[in-house]
């Protein structure tokens, strides 16, 4: 299992929350990130990483941000 984690940014807070995900690959990590977002309605963005490698960013649609993961320009 790889070390995937999310940094959850919430509006109006200077700090962020970190959530470690149980995932074997990018696909299962993205699914876990979507599940995390469904249970965290007040997030602004959720950034998914594997170690130091950025994987995806999810914006909260309730705040007018993109609902699909942003293209980071990084080949998977």
C-alpha positions in Angstrom: 0.0 0.0 0.0 1.3 3.5 -0.9 1.2 6.5 1.3 -1.7 8.6 0.0 -3.0 11.5 2.0 -5.2 14.5 1.5 -4.8 18.1 2.7 -8.2 19.6 3.3 -8.5 23.3 3.1 -11.5 25.0 4.7 -12.5 28.6 4.2 -11.6 31.1 6.8 -9.1 28.9 8.5 -5.3 29.6 8.3 -4.5 25.9 8.9 -5.4 22.7 7.0 -6.5 19.2 8.0 -4.6 16.1 6.9 -6.3 12.8 6.2 -4.4 9.6 5.4 -6.1 7.3 2.9 -6.0 3.5 2.6 -5.4 3.1 -1.1 -3.3 0.9 -3.4 -3.2 3.1 -6.5 -4.2 6.5 -7.9 -7.6 5.3 -8.9 -8.5 3.9 -5.4 -7.0 7.0 -3.9 -9.2 9.3 -6.0 -12.3 7.3 -4.9 -11.3 7.6 -1.3 -10.8 11.4 -1.8 -14.3 11.6 -3.3 -15.7 9.7 -0.3 -13.8 12.1 2.1 -15.3 15.1 0.2 -18.8 13.6 0.6 -18.4 13.5 4.4 -16.7 16.9 4.7 -19.3 19.4 3.3 -17.4 22.5 4.5 -14.2 22.0 2.6 -12.9 24.5 0.0 -10.3 22.3 -1.7 -9.0 18.8 -1.1 -5.5 18.1 -2.4 -4.4 14.5 -2.9 -0.8 13.4 -2.7 1.2 10.2 -2.8 4.2 11.0 -0.7 5.4 14.3 -2.2 3.8 13.6 -5.6 0.6 15.7 -6.3 -2.1 13.5 -7.7 -5.4 15.5 -7.8 -7.2 18.6 -6.5 -10.9 18.7 -5.9 -12.9 21.9 -5.4 -16.1 22.2 -3.5 -19.0 22.7 -6.0 -21.0 24.5 -3.2 -18.5 27.3 -3.4 -18.6 27.5 -7.2 -15.3 25.5 -7.6 -14.7 22.7 -10.1 -16.2 19.3 -9.1 -13.8 17.2 -11.1 -10.2 16.8 -10.2 -8.0 19.5 -11.7 -5.5 18.5 -14.3 -2.1 19.0 -12.7 -0.2 18.4 -15.9 1.4 15.4 -14.5 1.4 12.0 -16.2 0.0 9.2 -14.0 
